[in-house]
């Protein structure tokens, strides 16, 4: 009888040629494409800003305290994400559920705060068409928000129905959480660059 591990090799074991298991190699390739995407957008922002005759300072238009709060929320969510993976490594499934649940709640908090921030901008008649600054603001923060939402969907699956794998293939499940964590840390890192560039400079 053919086992699942034979059909899909290197889901738990490390490949000898790369030193990584398949999913980890895949996520690094995916994140490389994401770096190029956000890198292109940040480069566009820089070119537009240096060529502009006048450019508004983000702190005079945007809500810096709210942006700072959301930054702290995402940094905290990175810590809870690491703790969820570490809990699995220590074979403590209940703590995994706790920390992953906190990660999801923090991500949802970020999105709710961002939605209120967008609402305030719309009430003051600030839209992407208002100016180049707001076109960049809504594009970068909106794309980042979509990535946060994607992380919520992914982590919610691993918190709920996907966690059944812990009973059947615990090592593969730990690997999946590690991969999900790498994605989540990337999302947090993008915001850490985005916040000062848009809100403070």
C-alpha positions in Angstrom: 0.0 0.0 0.0 1.4 3.4 -1.0 1.5 5.9 1.8 0.8 9.6 1.5 4.4 10.4 2.4 5.5 8.4 -0.6 3.1 10.2 -2.9 4.1 13.7 -1.7 7.8 13.5 -0.6 9.6 16.0 1.7 6.4 17.4 3.3 8.1 16.7 6.7 11.6 15.6 5.9 14.2 18.1 4.7 15.4 17.8 1.1 19.1 17.0 0.7 19.5 19.3 -2.3 18.0 22.5 -0.7 18.2 21.9 3.0 14.5 22.8 3.2 11.2 20.9 3.1 9.0 21.5 0.1 6.5 23.9 1.6 9.3 26.1 3.1 11.0 26.3 -0.3 7.7 27.2 -1.9 6.9 30.0 0.5 10.3 31.6 0.1 9.8 31.6 -3.7 6.3 33.1 -3.2 7.6 35.7 -0.8 10.3 36.6 -3.3 7.5 37.5 -5.8 5.8 39.5 -3.1 9.0 41.5 -2.4 9.1 42.4 -6.1 5.5 43.5 -6.0 5.8 45.7 -3.0 9.3 46.8 -4.1 7.9 48.1 -7.4 5.2 50.0 -5.6 7.6 51.5 -3.1 9.9 52.5 -6.0 7.0 54.1 -7.8 6.2 56.1 -4.7 9.7 57.3 -4.4 9.9 58.4 -8.0 6.6 60.2 -7.8 7.5 61.9 -4.6 11.0 63.2 -5.7 9.5 64.5 -8.9 6.6 66.3 -7.3 6.8 70.1 -6.8 4.9 69.9 -3.6 4.2 66.9 -1.4 2.0 66.8 1.7 3.5 65.4 4.9 1.6 62.3 5.9 1.5 63.3 9.6 -0.4 66.4 8.7 -3.2 64.4 6.9 -3.2 60.9 8.3 -3.9 59.8 11.9 -0.5 58.9 13.3 -1.8 57.6 16.7 -4.1 55.1 14.9 -1.2 54.1 12.6 1.0 53.6 15.6 -1.6 51.5 17.4 -2.0 49.3 14.3 1.8 48.9 14.1 1.9 47.7 17.7 -1.0 45.3 17.0 0.8 43.7 14.1 4.1 43.4 15.9 2.2 41.7 18.8 0.6 39.4 16.3 4.0 38.3 15.0 4.9 37.4 18.6 1.8 35.3 19.1 2.3 33.6 15.7 5.8 32.5 16.9 4.4 31.3 20.2 1.7 29.2 18.4 4.5 27.5 16.4 6.7 27.1 19.5 3.7 25.5 21.4 3.4 22.9 18.7 7.1 22.2 18.9 6.6 21.6 22.6 3.6 19.4 21.8 1.2 21.7 23.6 -1.8 21.8 21.3 -4.1 23.8 23.6 -1.5 26.7 23.9 -1.2 26.6 20.1 -5.0 27.1 19.8 -4.7 30.0 22.3 -1.8 31.8 20.5 -3.2 31.2 17.0 -6.6 32.5 18.2 -4.9 35.7 19.5 -3.0 36.1 16.2 -6.3 36.0 14.3 -8.0 38.4 16.8 -5.1 40.9 16.5 -5.3 40.7 12.7 -9.0 41.4 12.8 -8.4 44.3 15.1 -5.9 45.7 12.6 -8.5 45.4 9.8 -11.4 47.0 11.8 -9.2 49.9 12.8 -8.1 50.4 9.2 -11.8 50.3 8.1 -12.6 53.1 10.5 -9.6 55.0 9.3 -10.8 54.6 5.7 -14.3 55.7 6.7 -12.9 58.9 8.3 -11.0 59.7 5.1 -14.2 59.2 3.0 -16.2 61.4 5.3 -13.6 64.2 4.7 -13.9 63.5 0.9 -10.4 62.0 0.6 -10.4 59.4 -2.2 -7.8 57.8 -4.4 -8.7 60.4 -7.1 -8.2 63.3 -4.7 -4.4 63.5 -5.2 -1.3 61.4 -6.0 -0.6 61.1 -2.3 -4.0 59.5 -1.6 -3.8 57.3 -4.6 -0.5 55.9 -3.2 -2.0 55.8 0.3 -5.0 53.8 -0.6 -3.1 51.5 -3.1 -0.4 50.5 -0.6 -2.5 50.2 2.5 -5.3 48.6 0.6 -3.0 45.9 -1.0 -1.5 45.4 2.4 -4.9 45.0 4.0 -5.8 42.3 1.4 -2.7 40.4 2.5 -3.7 40.7 6.1 -7.2 39.4 5.2 -5.5 36.5 3.4 -3.5 35.8 6.5 -6.7 35.8 8.6 -8.3 33.2 6.3 -5.2 31.0 6.3 -4.7 31.1 10.0 -8.4 30.6 10.7 -8.3 27.4 8.7 -5.3 26.1 10.6 -7.0 27.1 13.9 -10.2 25.3 12.9 -10.7 22.4 10.5 -7.1 22.3 9.4 -5.9 21.6 12.9 -7.2 18.0 12.6 -3.9 17.2 10.9 -2.2 17.5 14.3 -3.8 14.1 15.2 -2.7 12.3 12.0 0.4 14.0 10.8 1.8 16.3 13.5 5.1 17.0 11.9 3.5 18.1 8.7 1.1 20.3 10.6 4.0 22.0 12.4 5.6 22.6 9.1 2.5 24.2 7.8 2.3 26.6 10.7 5.9 27.5 10.2 5.1 28.4 6.6 2.0 30.4 7.6 4.2 32.2 10.1 6.7 33.2 7.5 3.9 34.7 5.4 2.6 36.5 8.4 6.0 37.9 9.4 6.3 39.2 5.8 3.0 41.0 6.0 4.1 42.6 9.3 7.4 43.6 7.9 5.7 45.3 4.9 3.7 47.4 7.4 6.8 48.3 9.4 8.2 49.8 6.2 4.9 51.3 5.0 3.9 53.1 8.2 6.9 55.5 8.5 7.1 56.1 4.8 3.4 57.0 4.4 2.4 58.3 7.8 5.6 60.0 9.1 7.7 61.3 6.2 
